[in-house]
Amino acid sequence: MDGTSDPNDTSGTNAETDTDTIGGWLDSLASADPAPGGGAAAAMQVAIGAALVSMVTNLTIGKPVHAAHEEHAVQVRERADALRAEALRLGREDEAAFTALMTAYRLPRTTEEERTARRDAVRSATHAAALPPLAIAAAAADVVALAESLRGRSNPRVVSDLAVAAAAAAGAAESAAVNVEINLSSLPDGDVKDELTADLEEHLAVAERGRVLVADIRQELTR
């Protein structure tokens, strides 16, 4: 072999960099720094679920035996790829929102005027901090719906991966819910809190179908 490198070869530095990036993120998650935290972890679960959905479609598309499902699989793949990117973006937004909330809590509160300004800033930042995990729960519900739509309409050899996708998404929704609820608990009762709670319950109801899908597939595999 000569000393030149093949730009299309991804078995070396690029793959190692990707691994290092994931490892670095996990190191940050494990550190004493509170961000990234649970919200970012929930977003990563969504991204994993979406990636597995895409994998199932990629192992369906182009196979003559699954030609009847090709159009649907292509549409699902497009949405799953978009959800994967969206989940990673929401993870970053969750980190930023948490950082902004911590900044609000550090505002001075020596005078009455400062205390009022700090209270308003904390309340606004708390509301803002509830929005990324709520969107993560919504994305998780979308991944579940995509997984459901592929049941019986994709390569049956990877049905176990479809189940893992649904399990990851269902877990992500539950994880995101915790992060929504901890912020809502600090908000006064009212229309905003009620609206966010109702939205969360709707997403969780869809995500719960993911657990049903997992149970059905497991039952099928163990017959």
Phi, psi and chi 1 to 4 in degrees:
 res  aa     phi    psi   chi1   chi2   chi3   chi4
   1 MET       -  144.1  -68.1  178.4   63.0      -
   2 ASP   -88.5 -178.9   61.7   21.6      -      -
   3 GLY   -86.9    1.8      -      -      -      -
   4 THR   -81.0  156.7   60.5      -      -      -
   5 SER  -110.9  148.7   61.0      -      -      -
   6 ASP   -87.8  117.2  179.5   -2.4      -      -
   7 PRO   -63.4  -18.4   23.7  -33.3      -      -
   8 ASN   -91.4   -3.2  -64.7  -42.9      -      -
   9 ASP   -83.1  114.5 -179.1    8.3      -      -
  10 THR  -105.2   14.3   60.6      -      -      -
  11 SER   -84.7   -9.3   62.9      -      -      -
  12 GLY  -107.0 -113.2      -      -      -      -
  13 THR   -59.3  -43.4  -57.0      -      -      -
  14 ASN   -60.9  -45.8  -71.3  -19.4      -      -
  15 ALA   -63.0  -40.6      -      -      -      -
  16 GLU   -64.5  -38.7  -69.1  172.5    1.3      -
  17 THR   -63.4  -41.9  -60.0      -      -      -
  18 ASP   -60.6  -43.6  -71.8  -15.8      -      -
  19 THR   -63.8  -43.1  -58.9      -      -      -
  20 ASP   -62.1  -36.0  -71.3  -15.2      -      -
  21 THR   -65.3  -45.3  -60.6      -      -      -
  22 ILE   -64.2  -43.8  -66.0  170.0      -      -
  23 GLY   -62.5  -39.9      -      -      -      -
  24 GLY   -63.6  -40.0      -      -      -      -
  25 TRP   -64.6  -41.0 -176.7   83.8      -      -
  26 LEU   -66.4  -35.2  -69.9  173.4      -      -
  27 ASP   -62.4  -41.7  -75.1  -16.8      -      -
  28 SER   -64.6  -40.2  -63.7      -      -      -
  29 LEU   -64.1  -36.2 -171.8   65.8      -      -
  30 ALA   -81.4  -12.2      -      -      -      -
  31 SER   -75.9  176.2   74.4      -      -      -
  32 ALA   -76.6   -8.5      -      -      -      -
  33 ASP   -70.5  126.3 -169.0  -24.8      -      -
  34 PRO   -70.9   -8.6   25.8  -33.7      -      -
  35 ALA  -132.9  127.8      -      -      -      -
  36 PRO   -71.6  152.8   29.0  -36.4      -      -
  37 GLY  -137.4 -144.1      -      -      -      -
  38 GLY   -62.6  -35.3      -      -      -      -
  39 GLY   -65.6  -43.8      -      -      -      -
  40 ALA   -65.5  -36.4      -      -      -      -
  41 ALA   -64.1  -40.9      -      -      -      -
  42 ALA   -62.1  -40.5      -      -      -      -
  43 ALA   -63.1  -39.1      -      -      -      -
  44 MET   -65.4  -36.9 -174.0   62.1   74.6      -
  45 GLN   -60.5  -41.2  -73.6  176.4  -79.2      -
  46 VAL   -62.0  -45.5  173.8      -      -      -
  47 ALA   -61.3  -39.7      -      -      -      -
  48 ILE   -64.8  -44.9  -70.8  169.1      -      -
  49 GLY   -60.4  -44.0      -      -      -      -
  50 ALA   -64.8  -39.2      -      -      -      -
  51 ALA   -63.7  -39.1      -      -      -      -
  52 LEU   -67.6  -37.0  -78.2  167.7      -      -
  53 VAL   -60.9  -44.5  166.2      -      -      -
  54 SER   -61.1  -39.8  -68.3      -      -      -
  55 MET   -60.3  -43.4 -172.7 -168.9   82.1      -
  56 VAL   -61.3  -41.3  170.6      -      -      -
  57 THR   -67.7  -39.1   63.9      -      -      -
  58 ASN   -67.4  -24.2  -77.4  -37.3      -      -
  59 LEU   -91.9    5.4  -70.4  169.6      -      -
  60 THR  -110.8  -43.2  -58.4      -      -      -
  61 ILE   -65.9  135.6  -65.0  165.9      -      -
  62 GLY    87.0   -1.3      -      -      -      -
  63 LYS   -97.5  116.8  -51.1  -99.5 -169.5 -116.7
  64 PRO   -52.9  -35.6  -27.4   35.8      -      -
  65 VAL   -67.0  -20.6   69.5      -      -      -
  66 HIS  -111.6   21.5  -54.6  -52.7      -      -
  67 ALA   -58.0  -32.6      -      -      -      -
  68 ALA   -64.2  -22.9      -      -      -      -
  69 HIS  -104.6    3.1  -53.4  -50.7      -      -
  70 GLU   -61.1  -47.2  176.7  133.2   -9.9      -
  71 GLU   -60.1  -44.4 -177.7  177.7   -5.8      -
  72 HIS   -64.3  -42.7  176.8   67.1      -      -
  73 ALA   -62.3  -38.9      -      -      -      -
  74 VAL   -63.2  -44.0  167.9      -      -      -
  75 GLN   -63.9  -41.4  -67.7  173.2   -9.3      -
  76 VAL   -64.8  -42.2  169.1      -      -      -
  77 ARG   -60.5  -42.1 -178.9  176.7   62.8 -178.1
  78 GLU   -60.6  -44.1 -178.7  178.4  -12.8      -
  79 ARG   -70.2  -39.3  178.4   58.4 -179.3  148.5
  80 ALA   -65.2  -41.0      -      -      -      -
  81 ASP   -62.6  -40.1  -72.5  -13.1      -      -
  82 ALA   -66.0  -39.6      -      -      -      -
  83 LEU   -66.0  -35.7  -78.6  169.2      -      -
  84 ARG   -62.1  -45.3  176.0  156.1   45.0   99.5
  85 ALA   -66.6  -40.2      -      -      -      -
  86 GLU   -63.4  -40.4 -179.6 -177.7   -9.4      -
  87 ALA   -62.1  -42.9      -      -      -      -
  88 LEU   -64.9  -38.6  -65.3  178.2      -      -
  89 ARG   -64.2  -42.7  176.0 -177.5   60.7   78.5
  90 LEU   -65.7  -33.0  -71.5  171.0      -      -
  91 GLY   -61.0  -41.9      -      -      -      -
  92 ARG   -67.1  -38.9  -67.0 -170.4  -66.1  -90.1
  93 GLU   -64.2  -37.8  -74.5 -172.9    9.0      -
  94 ASP   -63.1  -43.2 -176.8   81.2      -      -
  95 GLU   -60.5  -45.2  -70.6 -175.6   53.1      -
  96 ALA   -64.2  -39.9      -      -      -      -
  97 ALA   -66.4  -39.9      -      -      -      -
  98 PHE   -65.5  -41.9  178.1   81.2      -      -
  99 THR   -61.2  -41.2  -60.3      -      -      -
 100 ALA   -64.2  -37.8      -      -      -      -
 101 LEU   -65.2  -43.6  178.6   57.3      -      -
 102 MET   -62.9  -36.2  -67.9  -59.2   97.4      -
 103 THR   -64.0  -40.4  -61.6      -      -      -
 104 ALA   -63.8  -40.3      -      -      -      -
 105 TYR   -65.3  -24.5  -88.5  115.2      -      -
 106 ARG   -87.8   -0.1  -64.8 -172.1 -168.5  105.1
 107 LEU   -62.2  148.4  -70.6  173.0      -      -
 108 PRO   -64.8  152.4   23.4  -33.3      -      -
 109 ARG  -144.1   44.8   44.9 -179.3  168.8  174.6
 110 THR   -79.3  -47.2  -56.5      -      -      -
 111 THR   -98.9  166.4   66.6      -      -      -
 112 GLU   -62.2  -38.7 -175.2   60.7   34.4      -
 113 GLU   -63.2  -42.9 -175.4  177.0   73.5      -
 114 GLU   -65.3  -39.9  -74.3  177.8  -16.5      -
 115 ARG   -64.1  -39.5  -74.4 -168.2  -72.1  -86.7
 116 THR   -65.9  -44.6  -61.6      -      -      -
 117 ALA   -63.5  -40.1      -      -      -      -
 118 ARG   -66.8  -42.7  177.3 -177.7  177.5  -82.7
 119 ARG   -60.1  -44.3 -176.2 -166.7   65.1 -137.9
 120 ASP   -65.7  -39.9  -68.6  -15.4      -      -
 121 ALA   -66.5  -41.2      -      -      -      -
 122 VAL   -64.9  -42.4  166.3      -      -      -
 123 ARG   -63.1  -44.3 -175.7  172.8  -64.7  176.5
 124 SER   -64.8  -43.0  176.4      -      -      -
 125 ALA   -69.0  -32.3      -      -      -      -
 126 THR   -66.8  -43.7  -61.2      -      -      -
 127 HIS   -59.6  -45.7  178.0 -154.3      -      -
 128 ALA   -63.8  -34.4      -      -      -      -
 129 ALA   -71.3  -20.6      -      -      -      -
 130 ALA   -79.3  -18.9      -      -      -      -
 131 LEU   -74.2  -44.7  -61.5 -179.3      -      -
 132 PRO   -60.2  -46.5  -26.5   36.8      -      -
 133 PRO   -65.5  -28.8   19.1  -29.8      -      -
 134 LEU   -65.1  -41.3 -177.3   62.7      -      -
 135 ALA   -68.0  -33.1      -      -      -      -
 136 ILE   -64.3  -42.0  -69.8  167.5      -      -
 137 ALA   -61.9  -39.0      -      -      -      -
 138 ALA   -64.8  -42.6      -      -      -      -
 139 ALA   -64.6  -38.2      -      -      -      -
 140 ALA   -61.9  -42.4      -      -      -      -
 141 ALA   -62.1  -37.8      -      -      -      -
 142 ASP   -64.6  -38.8  -75.2  -12.2      -      -
 143 VAL   -64.5  -41.8  171.0      -      -      -
 144 VAL   -58.7  -46.0  166.4      -      -      -
 145 ALA   -61.5  -38.3      -      -      -      -
 146 LEU   -65.7  -43.1  -68.6  179.8      -      -
 147 ALA   -61.4  -43.1      -      -      -      -
 148 GLU   -57.6  -42.2  -76.3 -178.8  -42.7      -
 149 SER   -69.1  -19.4   77.7      -      -      -
 150 LEU   -90.3  -12.8  -73.4  173.1      -      -
 151 ARG   -62.7  120.4 -179.6   75.6 -172.5  -77.9
 152 GLY    77.7    2.3      -      -      -      -
 153 ARG  -130.0   31.2  -58.3  174.4   71.7 -174.5
 154 SER  -154.2  177.6   57.6      -      -      -
 155 ASN   -61.4  115.2 -171.9  -23.8      -      -
 156 PRO   -68.1  -14.8   25.2  -33.1      -      -
 157 ARG   -69.2  -18.7  -67.3  180.0  179.9  -87.9
 158 VAL  -116.4   29.4  -74.9      -      -      -
 159 VAL   -65.2  -29.1   68.6      -      -      -
 160 SER   -65.9  -35.4   61.0      -      -      -
 161 ASP   -68.4  -33.6  -63.3  -72.1      -      -
 162 LEU   -63.0  -39.6 -164.6   60.7      -      -
 163 ALA   -65.0  -40.9      -      -      -      -
 164 VAL   -64.6  -38.2  175.4      -      -      -
 165 ALA   -59.6  -45.9      -      -      -      -
 166 ALA   -65.6  -39.9      -      -      -      -
 167 ALA   -64.5  -42.5      -      -      -      -
 168 ALA   -63.2  -42.5      -      -      -      -
 169 ALA   -68.4  -41.6      -      -      -      -
 170 ALA   -63.1  -42.6      -      -      -      -
 171 GLY   -64.5  -37.3      -      -      -      -
 172 ALA   -62.8  -41.5      -      -      -      -
 173 ALA   -63.3  -43.1      -      -      -      -
 174 GLU   -65.6  -41.1 -170.5  171.7   24.6      -
 175 SER   -63.5  -43.5  -60.2      -      -      -
 176 ALA   -63.8  -37.2      -      -      -      -
 177 ALA   -58.7  -40.5      -      -      -      -
 178 VAL   -58.4  -41.8  174.4      -      -      -
 179 ASN   -73.7  -30.0  -71.6  -82.4      -      -
 180 VAL   -68.0  -47.7  174.0      -      -      -
 181 GLU   -67.5  -34.1  -70.4  163.0   -9.6      -
 182 ILE   -66.9  -30.6 -165.4  171.0      -      -
 183 ASN   -78.2  -40.6  -72.8  -65.3      -      -
 184 LEU   -63.7  -30.6  -66.6 -174.8      -      -
 185 SER   -64.5  -20.2   67.1      -      -      -
 186 SER   -94.3   -4.8  -60.6      -      -      -
 187 LEU   -94.5  147.6  -68.3  177.4      -      -
 188 PRO   -68.0  151.8   25.4  -33.5      -      -
 189 ASP   -61.9  145.1  -67.7  -22.9      -      -
 190 GLY   163.3 -172.4      -      -      -      -
 191 ASP   -61.8  -41.5  -67.6  -16.8      -      -
 192 VAL   -62.8  -47.8  169.7      -      -      -
 193 LYS   -63.0  -42.2 -172.6  172.5 -176.9  176.7
 194 ASP   -64.2  -40.6  -68.8  -15.7      -      -
 195 GLU   -65.3  -44.8 -179.2  179.7  -14.7      -
 196 LEU   -65.7  -37.9  -64.6  179.8      -      -
 197 THR   -64.2  -42.5  -60.8      -      -      -
 198 ALA   -64.2  -41.1      -      -      -      -
 199 ASP   -62.8  -43.3  -73.3  -14.2      -      -
 200 LEU   -62.4  -43.5  178.6   60.3      -      -
 201 GLU   -61.9  -36.1  -70.6  175.9   -7.7      -
 202 GLU   -64.9  -44.1 -178.0  177.8  -22.6      -
 203 HIS   -65.6  -39.6  -57.6  -36.2      -      -
 204 LEU   -66.7  -33.9  -73.2  173.8      -      -
 205 ALA   -64.2  -40.1      -      -      -      -
 206 VAL   -68.5  -44.5  175.3      -      -      -
 207 ALA   -61.3  -33.3      -      -      -      -
 208 GLU   -60.8  -28.3 -175.3   59.8   29.0      -
 209 ARG   -63.6  -23.8  -58.6 -160.1  -43.0 -112.3
 210 GLY   -64.1  -38.9      -      -      -      -
 211 ARG   -66.2  -36.6  -59.5 -169.6 -170.1  -78.1
 212 VAL   -64.6  -42.7  174.1      -      -      -
 213 LEU   -61.8  -43.4  178.7   59.8      -      -
 214 VAL   -60.3  -45.7  172.3      -      -      -
 215 ALA   -62.0  -40.7      -      -      -      -
 216 ASP   -65.2  -42.7  -73.3  -13.1      -      -
 217 ILE   -67.8  -41.1  -69.1  174.6      -      -
 218 ARG   -61.5  -40.0  -70.8 -179.1   63.9 -165.2
 219 GLN   -64.2  -40.2 -175.4  175.3   30.7      -
 220 GLU   -62.8  -40.5  174.0 -172.0  -39.2      -
 221 LEU   -74.6  -21.0  -66.8  174.6      -      -
 222 THR  -106.5   10.8   54.0      -      -      -
 223 ARG   -65.2      -  -79.9  177.3 -170.1  160.0
